[in-house]
Amino acid sequence: MRALVAYGTRYGSTKGIAERMGKVLKEKKVEVMIEEAERVSAADIASRDLIVIGSAIIMGNWLRPAEKLIASNETALAGKRTARLRLLHGRLGPVARGRRPDKLS
Ligand SMILES: Cc1cc2nc3c(=O)[nH]c(=O)nc-3n(C[C@H](O)[C@H](O)[C@H](O)COP(=O)(O)O)c2cc1C
């Protein structure tokens, strides 16, 4: 399996969580790309089976690069296994869709 863990961060916590997720996935022999949302291309999404997108929440909103990544790739993401994560006050918020990456087989 090939996975992409994309993140939007302002202060670095979400990047840290993305890296931890990437580490867990690698331990499960998943090939992982970990990248800032604004640097992710449509080709990066097309070439992965599992897409995890996470963002800090600032004033009630996802950060724009993470939001834009989803909005610009809606069709491609619809055909993928996805998990979307929100970071709330330094903690990981609920997974909106999909399963926890450390529970994937
Ligand atoms: C100016 C500011 C606004 C924030 N607004 C929200 C918010 O509306 N809802 C929320 O749950 N957390 C909010 N937070 C908390 C951040 O989501 C949290 O600190 C997060 O860990 C930041 O992630 P980052 O380190 O990846 O940037 C806010 C934090 C700051 C500094």
The ligand as a MOL file (V3000), in Angstrom:
LIG
                    3D

  0  0  0     0  0            999 V3000
M  V30 BEGIN CTAB
M  V30 COUNTS 31 33 0 0 0
M  V30 BEGIN ATOM
M  V30 1 C -5.1240 32.1800 16.9980 0
M  V30 2 C -5.5730 30.7570 17.2490 0
M  V30 3 C -6.8810 30.3880 16.9510 0
M  V30 4 C -7.3360 29.0840 17.2140 0
M  V30 5 N -8.6270 28.7510 16.9180 0
M  V30 6 C -9.0670 27.5080 17.2440 0
M  V30 7 C -10.4310 27.1480 16.9940 0
M  V30 8 O -11.2140 27.9210 16.4760 0
M  V30 9 N -10.8270 25.9040 17.3420 0
M  V30 10 C -9.9850 25.0040 17.9440 0
M  V30 11 O -10.4130 23.9200 18.2920 0
M  V30 12 N -8.6740 25.3090 18.1330 0
M  V30 13 C -8.2100 26.5190 17.8180 0
M  V30 14 N -6.9050 26.8500 18.0430 0
M  V30 15 C -6.0160 25.8080 18.5630 0
M  V30 16 C -5.1540 25.2030 17.4290 0
M  V30 17 O -5.9690 24.4710 16.5310 0
M  V30 18 C -4.1290 24.2480 18.0700 0
M  V30 19 O -3.2610 25.0140 18.8610 0
M  V30 20 C -3.3650 23.4420 17.0680 0
M  V30 21 O -2.6080 22.5040 17.7840 0
M  V30 22 C -2.4030 24.2560 16.2200 0
M  V30 23 O -1.8300 23.3430 15.2950 0
M  V30 24 P -0.4300 23.6520 14.5950 0
M  V30 25 O 0.6070 23.6410 15.7290 0
M  V30 26 O -0.2310 22.5100 13.6590 0
M  V30 27 O -0.4880 24.9740 13.9140 0
M  V30 28 C -6.4480 28.1230 17.7900 0
M  V30 29 C -5.1250 28.5110 18.0540 0
M  V30 30 C -4.6850 29.7940 17.7940 0
M  V30 31 C -3.2630 30.1780 18.1010 0
M  V30 END ATOM
M  V30 BEGIN BOND
M  V30 1 1 1 2
M  V30 2 1 2 3
M  V30 3 2 2 30
M  V30 4 2 3 4
M  V30 5 1 4 5
M  V30 6 1 4 28
M  V30 7 2 5 6
M  V30 8 1 6 7
M  V30 9 1 6 13
M  V30 10 2 7 8
M  V30 11 1 7 9
M  V30 12 1 9 10
M  V30 13 2 10 11
M  V30 14 1 10 12
M  V30 15 2 12 13
M  V30 16 1 13 14
M  V30 17 1 14 15
M  V30 18 1 14 28
M  V30 19 1 15 16
M  V30 20 1 16 17
M  V30 21 1 16 18
M  V30 22 1 18 19
M  V30 23 1 18 20
M  V30 24 1 20 21
M  V30 25 1 20 22
M  V30 26 1 22 23
M  V30 27 1 23 24
M  V30 28 2 24 25
M  V30 29 1 24 26
M  V30 30 1 24 27
M  V30 31 2 28 29
M  V30 32 1 29 30
M  V30 33 1 30 31
M  V30 END BOND
M  V30 END CTAB
M  END
